[in-house]
Amino acid sequence: MQDAFDTPPHDPAAALNDEADPTLDPGAGPQPLDAPRPPRMPVSEDDLRRVARGGGRAGSSDYDLNPELRDALPPRRKLRPAAVLCPLVRRPQGLHVILTRRADHLRHHPGQVAFPGGKVEPNDPSPAAAALREAQEEIGLDPAMVELLGAIDGHETVTGFLVTPWLGLVDPAFSPRPDPSEVAEVFEVPLDWLMDPANHARGWREWNGQRRWYYEMPWRGRRIWGATARMLVGLSARLAALDGAGGGAA
């Protein structure tokens, strides 16, 4: 199910990632970032395996661009575990990332682009198993069609989750079967496009009279933003760092 990152009603920072919140006024549109060093293109499967072998680290946060929001957090708050699958599929043009667009009728975050995933349930044997279970429920992806490469940097959300993203190579024969109660669309984006810092931007919305910033990547009429965009930016940085570890992406 895709309700893992729903907004807790008591969270004053929740509006940062809620496109449907009527108190939010859109900002002036995406603003380009000062582009860091990009990974070497095309990104290869070997590069992804090397990044995954490095394991997940503390990683990123929804507060990276809004550090002042941390002041409103309770001390030593406990984060709930969640996991998402970053599904990668080989195409003649190169590796592509499979993404979903949430159903428009959902109460929280309707129409938002996301990885398949959700909270880790008590009966899930591991976070990786949770990510695979959610992908099967949401887009009909049989776990047998996924080669898990490993975890990458975790991400803390304003809604109180610590999300572990898992890289997985998907059999090219996979044909999505989205659950219409949760997913409106399944689509693919070239990995090299997502990893290029030239395509990473910052957007903002007005909340309580202040700007709240987030990462975004506009793609052919779709808007990849928030936590999903931040995890992709983190993956790009990890790939670019491979050059300093003795080759690979640069």
Buried (B, 14 or more C-beta within 10 A) or exposed (E): BBEBBBBEEEBEBBBBBBBBBEEBEEBEEBEEBEEEBBBBBBBBBEBBBBBBEBEBEEBBBBBBBBEEBEEEBEEEEEEBBBBBBBBBBEEEEBBBBBBBBBBEEBEBBBBBBBBBBBBBEEEBEEBBBBBBBBBBBBBBBEBEBBEBBBBBBBBBBBBBBBBBBBBBBBEEEBEBBBBEEBBBBBBBBBBBBBBBBEBBBBBBBBBEEEEBBBBBBBBEEBBBBBBBBBBBBBBBBBBBBBBEEEEBBB
